[in-house]
Amino acid sequence: MKLPLTLLAAAGIATAHNTFPYLIADNEVSNEWEYVRRTANKWSHEPVTNVNSPAIRCYEEPGRPAAKVRDVTAGSTVGFKLQAPVQHIGPVLFYMARVPDGQDVNSWNADGNVWFKIKQVGPVIQGGSWSWPTHGKQELFVDLPSSLPDGNYLLRVEQIGLHDAGYKGGAQFYLGCGQVSVSGGGNGSPGPKVAFPGAYSSTDPGILIDFAGSHPSTYTFPGPAVWEG
């Protein structure tokens, strides 16, 4: 039986939705949700679309089981493996937030101005043509800053789908938060620090962007500047 084109299109969009259940450290891929806080879209793979929702922080599943904490070293490369390769156009961003000393990693909700950006990957623009280096990738990596102070952190990864971002609420946010314990770091002062929600507006030029006509000449990342560390 042939499916209607509308159903086929919907199925294609659904298969492009994604989660980040695996953490990668020391070239080892973890078990599913072992070190990553289980997200509310574990089964649906649906994105967050409201930048003012608390879900934009870590998209946690209510009552999720505790995740473990992965030991990592400042200056090392860590990453996330997605459930499926990235299919939507859009940037990839990495943030961190340090858990206050004495607080439990799993119960800390990371609200307020505690998040700082450590990497962002945008389009390659040549002669008006845009390409996205992370498109088709199933593993996304970041180098932890070498001067990152020791301690427990949330490591947040985010891929913003911009294929339908020509109207407010059209951008799709796929994200997850891993739990890591950093050692071998330095005395850096990460910043600027922002809050989720709060760091983004639905009208930011990197979130509200229309690709239906001619592409813009540049791309403006949402959120703060990258802390180089």
Secondary structure, 3 states (H helix, E strand, C coil): CCCCHHHHHHHHHHHCCCCCCEEEECCEECCCCCCECCECCCCCCCCECCCCCCHHHHCECCCCCCCCCEEEECCCEEEEECCCCCCCCCCEEEEEEECCCCCCCCCCCCCCCCEEEEEEECCEEECCEEECCCCCCCEEEEECCCCCCCEEEEEEEEEEECCCCCCCCCCEEEEEEEEEEEECCCCCCCCCCECCCCCCCCCCCCCCCCCCCCCCCCCCCCCCCECCC
